[in-house]
Amino acid sequence: MENSILNLKPSNVWKHFHELTQIPHPSGHMEKITAFIEGFGKNLGLETVRDAANNICIRKPATLGYENKQTIVLQSHLDMVPQANSDTPFDFEQDPIQTYIDGDWVKAKGTTLGADNGIGAAAAMAILEAADLEHGALEALFTTDEETGMYGAQLVNPDLIKGKIMLNLDSELDGELYIGCAGGADVTVQFRYEEEVLRLPKTDIVVKISLTGLKGGHSGVDIHLGRANANELIFRFLKEAAKKCHIRLSSVSGGSLRNAIPREAFATIVVDGLETYNQIYKRVADYETLFNKEFEGIENKIEFKAERLNQMAEIKLIPEAIQTQLTHAVVGCPNNVINMFAEIPDTVETSINMAVVESQEGHADLKFLARSSSESKKYAVCSSVESVFSLAKADSIETRNGYPGWDPNYKSTILSIMEDVFEKQRGFKPEVKVMHAGLECGIILSNVPGLDTVSFGPTIKYPHSPDEKVEIASVQKFWDYLTAILKHAPENN
């Protein structure tokens, strides 16, 4: 128990966060966690409502003397991003997250932690359970499947929300208040083909290429950091290798989530003899040195390896024409930051993440997530991807799941109160910002217009990757700040 998060303060928040880590809740598998939250609300004797999208709203009455305060909605999402290191066997649908304390931080052993957005959900649970807080009427809104497309928020029943103020508990840097965010859209691409079956001469060699050790991260929060994209790098190598050594591509895969910068990528290739294999082996080593030099100070040690596989009788190959079209399109496709805000320093306006590439059984699939605070620029970058892959003769290209951004309101009443409360607690003003990552606020506001909304949270680093961690001290600050905001909420007119 010495290294247990149950020993941390505020104990009520960490208790509930621990409970959440013990219940599998990856995106797309919400049954256990929604049942738990629904039972939690009902066991407290509070009004608990579930809508058709499995979003859950738990309502708590005002404490004595605070009945005239405006109702506040505490909003968080219940799903987590399932990412594990390749050397960490883990079933996100069955296994509990293994948390531990590392100095000033809480981390997970080899997997994502789920502090995004488990800490926000745990704080809401602690407030619902608490008998010693002062607040007006509250609604805790727990949404589903935020990480895979914000589907819960998109389908939220407007009748679920009665409040006029919403505090989104899903941003990730202490001392910052967010009043706007980027919108997003998915682009999916597919090449279809008939696999070629090659009976291998004894001289041919099958080689597995592995690119690992990248940091990855959240494709909104971390995209400005210039981290390496595993898909981009491995295809850069494959193009050069095909040009100089005439390789044949059997399979390629990289990334697994639309909103995570891919950390690993793998390819299986065939080369015609030992001499070519030795050339490939040397090129891989040279590229490992090159990649580490290019990303020095940004990435840790990038591992790029070539491994000779056991001799096999035959192997399935991607047709050479498709291999060329796919490789050139990926290398030529826009990726990473497209442009920054002119009027907001150091804030990304538009980006795109080449999130997933996977070939299997006659098709190669690619997934991109575009983000922008400008609707026109968001769809412009989607159009760029479409153009590149149209020229490469992809069989299907589709832009879908578009969701709106959240327009900032600098005259927000709750923002003004939150700035004052923060300054009284800390002695300095918080930073008011617009976030490049997608938040559910814009979507919920499109369903429930007029909500006065601000997003904030504790400090969480490297979400959407196994390096995810939450700063312990910031959770206490977050709790103290949240409870003070509730006490000083505006009164009904």
C-alpha positions as CSV (number, residue, x, y, z in Angstrom):
1,M,0.0,0.0,0.0
2,E,3.0,2.3,0.3
3,N,2.9,3.1,-3.4
4,S,-0.9,3.1,-3.6
5,I,-2.8,6.1,-5.0
6,L,-5.3,5.5,-2.2
7,N,-2.9,7.2,0.2
8,L,-2.9,10.4,-1.8
9,K,-4.9,13.7,-1.1
10,P,-7.6,14.6,-1.8
11,S,-8.5,11.0,-0.7
12,N,-12.1,11.2,-2.0
13,V,-11.0,12.0,-5.6
14,W,-8.2,9.3,-5.6
15,K,-10.6,6.8,-4.1
16,H,-13.0,7.2,-7.0
17,F,-10.2,7.3,-9.6
18,H,-8.9,4.0,-8.3
19,E,-12.4,2.5,-8.6
20,L,-12.5,3.6,-12.2
21,T,-9.1,2.1,-13.0
22,Q,-10.4,-1.3,-11.8
23,I,-13.3,-1.3,-14.2
24,P,-12.3,-1.9,-17.9
25,H,-13.6,1.1,-19.9
26,P,-11.8,1.5,-23.3
27,S,-13.7,3.4,-25.9
28,G,-16.4,1.2,-27.5
29,H,-16.7,-1.0,-24.4
30,M,-18.8,1.1,-22.0
31,E,-21.1,-1.5,-20.6
32,K,-19.3,-2.1,-17.3
33,I,-18.4,1.5,-16.5
34,T,-21.9,3.0,-17.3
35,A,-23.5,0.3,-15.2
36,F,-21.1,1.3,-12.4
37,I,-21.8,5.0,-12.6
38,E,-25.6,4.5,-12.8
39,G,-25.4,2.3,-9.7
40,F,-23.2,4.8,-8.0
41,G,-25.8,7.6,-8.5
42,K,-28.8,5.4,-7.4
43,N,-27.0,4.1,-4.3
44,L,-26.5,7.8,-3.2
45,G,-30.3,8.2,-3.5
46,L,-29.8,10.8,-6.3
47,E,-31.9,11.2,-9.4
48,T,-30.0,9.3,-12.1
49,V,-31.0,9.3,-15.7
50,R,-29.5,7.4,-18.7
51,D,-30.3,8.5,-22.3
52,A,-30.4,6.4,-25.5
53,A,-26.6,6.9,-26.1
54,N,-25.8,5.7,-22.5
55,N,-24.8,9.1,-21.3
56,I,-25.7,9.4,-17.6
57,C,-26.8,12.4,-15.7
58,I,-26.9,12.4,-11.9
59,R,-28.6,15.3,-10.2
60,K,-27.8,16.6,-6.7
61,P,-29.9,19.2,-4.9
62,A,-28.5,22.5,-3.6
63,T,-27.2,22.6,-0.1
64,L,-29.1,24.7,2.5
65,G,-28.8,28.4,1.7
66,Y,-27.6,27.9,-1.9
67,E,-31.0,27.1,-3.5
68,N,-30.9,30.3,-5.5
69,K,-27.6,29.5,-7.2
70,Q,-27.7,28.7,-10.9
71,T,-27.5,25.0,-11.6
72,I,-24.0,23.9,-12.7
73,V,-23.3,20.9,-15.0
74,L,-20.1,19.0,-14.2
75,Q,-19.2,17.2,-17.5
76,S,-16.7,14.5,-18.1
77,H,-16.3,11.4,-20.3
78,L,-16.1,7.8,-19.1
79,D,-14.0,6.1,-21.8
80,M,-10.2,5.9,-22.0
81,V,-7.7,5.4,-24.8
82,P,-6.4,1.8,-24.8
83,Q,-2.7,2.0,-25.6
84,A,0.0,-0.4,-24.3
85,N,3.6,-0.8,-25.0
86,S,4.4,-3.7,-27.3
87,D,6.2,-5.5,-24.4
88,T,3.2,-5.2,-22.1
89,P,0.6,-7.9,-22.6
90,F,-2.7,-6.3,-21.7
91,D,-6.4,-6.8,-22.4
92,F,-8.2,-3.5,-22.0
93,E,-11.5,-5.2,-22.0
94,Q,-10.7,-7.4,-19.1
95,D,-7.6,-6.2,-17.1
96,P,-7.6,-3.4,-14.5
97,I,-5.1,-0.6,-14.9
98,Q,-2.0,-1.0,-12.7
99,T,-1.3,2.4,-11.2
100,Y,1.8,3.5,-9.3
101,I,3.4,6.6,-7.8
102,D,6.6,7.9,-9.5
103,G,7.8,10.9,-7.5
104,D,5.3,13.7,-8.1
105,W,3.3,11.8,-10.6
106,V,0.8,8.9,-10.9
107,K,1.5,6.6,-13.9
108,A,0.4,3.2,-15.2
109,K,2.6,0.1,-15.8
110,G,3.1,-0.1,-19.5
111,T,-0.3,1.3,-20.5
112,T,-2.4,4.5,-20.7
113,L,-3.5,5.6,-17.3
114,G,-7.0,6.9,-18.0
115,A,-6.5,10.1,-16.1
116,D,-7.9,11.5,-19.3
117,N,-10.8,11.8,-18.3
118,G,-10.9,9.6,-15.2
119,I,-9.7,12.4,-12.9
120,G,-12.5,14.6,-14.0
121,A,-15.1,11.9,-13.6
122,A,-13.7,11.0,-10.1
123,A,-13.9,14.6,-9.0
124,A,-17.6,14.8,-10.1
125,M,-18.2,11.5,-8.2
126,A,-16.5,12.9,-5.1
127,I,-18.7,16.1,-5.2
128,L,-21.9,14.0,-5.6
129,E,-20.9,11.9,-2.6
130,A,-19.7,14.7,-0.4
131,A,-21.9,15.9,2.5
132,D,-19.7,18.8,3.6
133,L,-19.6,21.0,0.5
134,E,-21.6,24.2,-0.2
135,H,-23.1,24.4,-3.7
136,G,-26.2,25.1,-5.7
137,A,-28.0,22.4,-7.6
138,L,-25.7,20.2,-9.6
139,E,-25.9,17.9,-12.6
140,A,-23.0,15.5,-13.2
141,L,-23.0,14.5,-16.9
142,F,-21.0,11.4,-17.8
143,T,-20.7,10.9,-21.6
144,T,-19.6,7.9,-23.5
145,D,-17.1,7.1,-26.4
146,E,-15.5,10.6,-26.5
147,E,-12.2,9.3,-27.7
148,T,-13.4,7.5,-30.8
149,G,-15.6,10.3,-32.2
150,M,-17.4,12.0,-29.3
151,Y,-20.4,9.9,-30.0
152,G,-22.0,10.3,-26.6
153,A,-21.8,14.0,-26.8
154,Q,-23.2,14.0,-30.4
155,L,-26.2,12.0,-29.3
156,V,-26.8,13.6,-25.9
157,N,-30.5,14.1,-25.2
158,P,-31.0,17.9,-24.7
159,D,-33.6,17.1,-22.0
160,L,-30.9,15.5,-19.9
161,I,-29.4,18.9,-19.1
162,K,-31.3,21.5,-17.0
163,G,-28.4,23.7,-16.0
164,K,-27.3,27.0,-17.5
165,I,-23.5,26.7,-16.7
166,M,-21.3,23.8,-17.7
167,L,-17.8,23.1,-16.3
168,N,-16.0,20.6,-18.6
169,L,-13.4,18.8,-16.5
170,D,-11.4,17.5,-19.4
171,S,-8.5,19.9,-20.0
172,E,-5.0,19.0,-18.9
173,L,-2.9,21.8,-17.6
174,D,-3.3,23.4,-14.2
175,G,-3.6,27.1,-14.3
176,E,-5.3,27.3,-17.7
177,L,-8.9,27.9,-18.5
178,Y,-10.2,26.9,-21.9
179,I,-13.1,28.8,-23.5
180,G,-12.9,27.4,-27.1
181,C,-11.6,24.3,-29.0
182,A,-11.0,23.0,-32.5
183,G,-13.5,21.0,-34.4
184,G,-12.5,17.8,-36.2
185,A,-13.2,15.4,-39.0
186,D,-12.1,11.9,-39.9
187,V,-10.7,10.9,-43.3
188,T,-10.6,7.2,-44.2
189,V,-8.9,5.8,-47.2
190,Q,-8.8,2.3,-48.6
191,F,-6.9,0.6,-51.4
192,R,-8.4,-2.7,-52.5
193,Y,-6.4,-5.4,-54.3
194,E,-5.9,-9.1,-55.0
195,E,-3.0,-10.3,-53.1
196,E,-0.2,-11.9,-55.0
197,V,1.0,-15.3,-53.8
198,L,4.8,-15.6,-54.2
199,R,6.4,-19.0,-54.0
200,L,9.7,-18.1,-52.4
201,P,13.0,-19.2,-54.0
202,K,15.5,-20.2,-51.4
203,T,17.5,-17.1,-52.2
204,D,14.7,-14.7,-51.3
205,I,14.7,-13.4,-47.7
206,V,11.7,-12.2,-45.7
207,V,12.5,-9.2,-43.4
208,K,10.5,-7.6,-40.6
209,I,11.1,-3.9,-40.3
210,S,10.2,-2.5,-36.8
211,L,10.1,1.2,-35.8
212,T,9.5,1.6,-32.0
213,G,10.3,3.8,-29.1
214,L,8.5,6.9,-30.2
215,K,6.7,9.0,-27.7
216,G,3.4,9.4,-29.5
217,G,0.8,11.3,-27.6
218,H,-2.5,13.1,-28.1
219,S,-2.9,14.3,-31.6
220,G,-4.4,17.6,-30.4
221,V,-2.7,18.4,-27.2
222,D,0.8,17.2,-28.3
223,I,0.7,17.9,-32.1
224,H,2.7,21.1,-31.7
225,L,5.6,19.4,-30.0
226,G,7.0,18.1,-33.3
227,R,7.1,14.5,-32.3
228,A,7.8,11.8,-34.9
229,N,4.9,10.0,-36.6
230,A,5.8,6.3,-37.0
231,N,3.7,6.0,-40.1
232,E,5.3,8.9,-41.8
233,L,8.8,7.6,-41.0
234,I,8.4,4.0,-42.0
235,F,6.9,4.9,-45.3
236,R,9.7,7.4,-45.9
237,F,12.1,4.5,-45.5
238,L,10.0,2.1,-47.6
239,K,9.9,4.5,-50.5
240,E,13.7,4.9,-50.5
241,A,14.3,1.2,-50.0
242,A,12.0,0.3,-53.0
243,K,13.8,2.9,-55.1
244,K,17.3,1.7,-54.3
245,C,16.9,-2.0,-53.5
246,H,13.7,-3.1,-55.2
247,I,11.8,-4.6,-52.2
248,R,8.4,-6.1,-52.3
249,L,5.9,-5.2,-49.6
250,S,3.9,-8.0,-47.9
251,S,2.3,-6.0,-45.1
252,V,2.5,-2.7,-43.2
253,S,0.9,-1.5,-40.0
254,G,1.3,1.5,-37.8
255,G,-0.8,3.3,-35.1
256,S,-4.1,2.1,-33.7
257,L,-6.2,5.1,-32.7
258,R,-7.4,8.0,-34.7
259,N,-6.6,10.6,-32.0
260,A,-3.1,9.4,-31.0
261,I,0.2,10.1,-32.8
262,P,1.4,6.7,-33.8
263,R,4.3,5.4,-31.7
264,E,5.1,2.2,-33.6
265,A,5.0,0.9,-37.2
266,F,6.0,-2.4,-38.7
267,A,6.4,-3.7,-42.2
268,T,7.2,-7.1,-43.7
269,I,9.2,-7.1,-47.0
270,V,10.8,-9.6,-49.3
271,V,14.3,-9.0,-50.8
272,D,16.0,-11.0,-53.5
273,G,19.1,-12.4,-51.9
274,L,21.7,-11.9,-49.2
275,E,23.3,-9.0,-50.9
276,T,20.1,-7.0,-50.9
277,Y,19.3,-8.0,-47.4
278,N,22.7,-6.7,-46.3
279,Q,21.9,-3.4,-48.1
280,I,18.5,-3.2,-46.3
281,Y,20.1,-4.0,-43.0
282,K,22.6,-1.2,-43.4
283,R,20.0,1.3,-44.6
284,V,17.8,0.6,-41.6
285,A,20.8,1.3,-39.3
286,D,21.5,4.5,-41.2
287,Y,17.9,5.6,-40.9
288,E,17.9,4.9,-37.2
289,T,20.8,7.2,-36.8
290,L,19.2,9.8,-39.1
291,F,15.8,9.7,-37.3
292,N,17.5,10.1,-33.9
293,K,19.4,13.0,-35.2
294,E,16.4,14.7,-36.8
295,F,14.3,14.3,-33.6
296,E,17.1,15.0,-31.1
297,G,15.7,16.8,-28.0
298,I,12.2,15.8,-29.0
299,E,12.1,12.0,-28.9
300,N,14.0,9.6,-26.7
301,K,15.9,6.7,-28.4
302,I,14.1,5.7,-31.6
303,E,14.6,2.0,-32.4
304,F,14.6,1.1,-36.1
305,K,15.5,-2.6,-36.7
306,A,15.5,-5.2,-39.5
307,E,15.0,-8.8,-38.5
308,R,15.4,-11.7,-40.9
309,L,12.5,-14.1,-40.6
310,N,12.6,-17.9,-40.9
311,Q,12.5,-19.3,-44.4
312,M,8.9,-19.9,-45.7
313,A,7.5,-21.6,-48.7
314,E,5.3,-18.8,-49.9
315,I,4.2,-15.3,-48.9
316,K,1.3,-13.0,-49.9
317,L,2.4,-9.6,-51.4
318,I,0.7,-6.3,-52.1
319,P,0.7,-5.8,-55.9
320,E,3.7,-3.7,-56.9
321,A,1.6,-1.0,-58.5
322,I,-0.5,-0.6,-55.3
323,Q,2.7,-0.7,-53.2
324,T,4.0,2.2,-55.3
325,Q,0.8,4.2,-55.2
326,L,0.3,3.7,-51.4
327,T,3.9,4.5,-50.6
328,H,4.1,7.7,-52.6
329,A,0.7,8.9,-51.4
330,V,1.6,8.5,-47.7
331,V,5.0,10.2,-48.2
332,G,3.3,13.1,-50.1
333,C,0.3,13.5,-47.8
334,P,0.0,16.4,-45.4
335,N,0.6,15.5,-41.7
336,N,1.3,17.3,-38.5
337,V,0.7,21.1,-37.9
338,I,-0.7,22.9,-40.9
339,N,-0.9,26.5,-39.5
340,M,-0.9,28.4,-36.2
341,F,-3.3,31.1,-35.0
342,A,-2.1,34.6,-36.1
343,E,-3.8,36.2,-33.1
344,I,-3.2,33.6,-30.4
345,P,0.5,33.0,-29.9
346,D,1.8,29.4,-29.7
347,T,-1.7,27.9,-30.5
348,V,-2.3,25.5,-33.4
349,E,-5.2,26.4,-35.6
350,T,-5.1,23.5,-38.1
351,S,-3.5,20.1,-38.1
352,I,-3.9,16.6,-39.4
353,N,-2.7,13.3,-37.9
354,M,-1.9,10.3,-40.1
355,A,-3.1,8.0,-37.3
356,V,-3.5,4.5,-38.6
357,V,-2.2,2.5,-41.6
358,E,-2.9,-1.2,-41.8
359,S,-2.8,-3.7,-44.7
360,Q,-4.7,-7.0,-44.4
361,E,-6.4,-9.6,-46.6
362,G,-6.6,-7.6,-49.8
363,H,-7.0,-4.0,-48.6
364,A,-4.9,-1.3,-47.1
365,D,-6.7,1.2,-44.8
366,L,-5.6,4.6,-43.6
367,K,-7.2,6.8,-41.0
368,F,-6.6,10.5,-40.5
369,L,-8.0,13.0,-38.0
370,A,-8.1,16.7,-39.1
371,R,-8.6,19.4,-36.5
372,S,-9.1,23.1,-36.9
373,S,-10.8,26.1,-35.2
374,S,-11.8,27.1,-38.7
375,E,-14.4,25.0,-40.4
376,S,-13.2,26.0,-43.8
377,K,-9.5,25.2,-43.0
378,K,-10.6,21.9,-41.5
379,Y,-12.3,20.8,-44.6
380,A,-9.5,22.3,-46.8
381,V,-6.9,20.0,-45.2
382,C,-9.3,17.0,-45.6
383,S,-9.6,18.0,-49.3
384,S,-5.8,17.9,-49.6
385,V,-5.7,14.3,-48.3
386,E,-8.5,13.4,-50.7
387,S,-6.6,14.9,-53.6
388,V,-3.3,13.1,-52.8
389,F,-5.1,9.7,-52.6
390,S,-7.3,10.4,-55.6
391,L,-4.1,10.9,-57.7
392,A,-2.8,7.6,-56.2
393,K,-6.0,5.9,-57.4
394,A,-7.3,4.8,-53.9
395,D,-10.6,2.9,-54.2
396,S,-12.4,4.9,-51.5
397,I,-11.8,8.2,-49.7
398,E,-14.4,9.4,-47.2
399,T,-14.6,12.4,-44.9
400,R,-17.0,11.9,-42.1
401,N,-17.7,12.3,-38.3
402,G,-17.3,16.0,-38.6
403,Y,-17.9,17.8,-35.3
404,P,-18.0,21.5,-34.6
405,G,-15.5,23.6,-32.7
406,W,-16.4,25.7,-29.7
407,D,-16.4,29.5,-30.3
408,P,-14.9,31.4,-27.4
409,N,-17.0,33.7,-25.2
410,Y,-14.7,36.2,-23.5
411,K,-17.7,37.8,-21.8
412,S,-18.7,34.6,-20.0
413,T,-20.1,35.2,-16.5
414,I,-18.7,32.0,-15.1
415,L,-15.3,32.7,-16.7
416,S,-15.1,36.0,-14.8
417,I,-16.0,34.3,-11.5
418,M,-13.5,31.6,-12.2
419,E,-10.7,34.1,-12.9
420,D,-11.5,35.9,-9.6
421,V,-11.6,32.7,-7.5
422,F,-8.4,31.5,-9.1
423,E,-6.6,34.8,-8.3
424,K,-7.8,34.8,-4.7
425,Q,-6.5,31.2,-4.2
426,R,-3.2,31.5,-6.1
427,G,-2.3,35.2,-6.1
428,F,-2.1,35.4,-9.9
429,K,-4.5,35.2,-12.8
430,P,-5.1,32.0,-14.8
431,E,-4.3,31.8,-18.5
432,V,-7.4,31.9,-20.7
433,K,-6.9,29.9,-23.9
434,V,-8.4,28.1,-26.9
435,M,-7.5,24.4,-27.1
436,H,-6.5,22.7,-30.3
437,A,-7.7,19.3,-29.1
438,G,-11.3,18.5,-29.5
439,L,-13.5,18.9,-26.5
440,E,-17.2,17.8,-26.1
441,C,-18.2,21.4,-25.3
442,G,-18.8,22.5,-28.9
443,I,-20.9,19.4,-29.6
444,I,-23.0,19.7,-26.4
445,L,-23.5,23.4,-27.0
446,S,-24.8,22.6,-30.5
447,N,-27.4,20.4,-28.8
448,V,-28.0,22.6,-25.8
449,P,-27.4,26.2,-26.9
450,G,-26.7,28.9,-24.4
451,L,-24.7,26.9,-21.8
452,D,-22.1,29.2,-20.3
453,T,-19.0,26.9,-20.5
454,V,-15.4,26.7,-19.3
455,S,-13.0,23.7,-19.4
456,F,-10.2,23.1,-16.9
457,G,-8.5,20.3,-15.1
458,P,-5.3,19.1,-13.4
459,T,-2.0,18.6,-15.2
460,I,-1.9,15.5,-17.3
461,K,1.1,14.8,-19.5
462,Y,1.3,12.5,-22.6
463,P,-2.4,11.4,-22.7
464,H,-3.2,8.7,-25.3
465,S,0.2,7.1,-24.8
466,P,1.6,4.6,-22.2
467,D,3.7,7.6,-20.9
468,E,0.5,9.3,-19.6
469,K,0.8,10.7,-16.1
470,V,-1.0,13.0,-13.8
471,E,0.7,15.4,-11.4
472,I,-0.4,14.6,-7.8
473,A,-0.2,18.2,-6.5
474,S,-2.3,19.5,-9.3
475,V,-5.2,17.2,-8.4
476,Q,-5.4,18.8,-5.0
477,K,-5.3,22.3,-6.5
478,F,-8.0,21.2,-9.1
479,W,-10.2,19.9,-6.3
480,D,-9.8,23.0,-4.1
481,Y,-10.5,25.2,-7.2
482,L,-13.6,23.3,-8.3
483,T,-15.2,23.3,-5.0
484,A,-14.6,27.0,-4.5
485,I,-16.2,27.7,-7.9
486,L,-19.3,25.8,-6.9
487,K,-19.6,27.9,-3.8
488,H,-19.3,31.2,-5.7
489,A,-21.6,30.3,-8.6
490,P,-23.8,33.1,-9.9
491,E,-27.3,33.4,-8.6
492,N,-30.5,33.0,-10.7
493,N,-31.7,36.3,-12.1
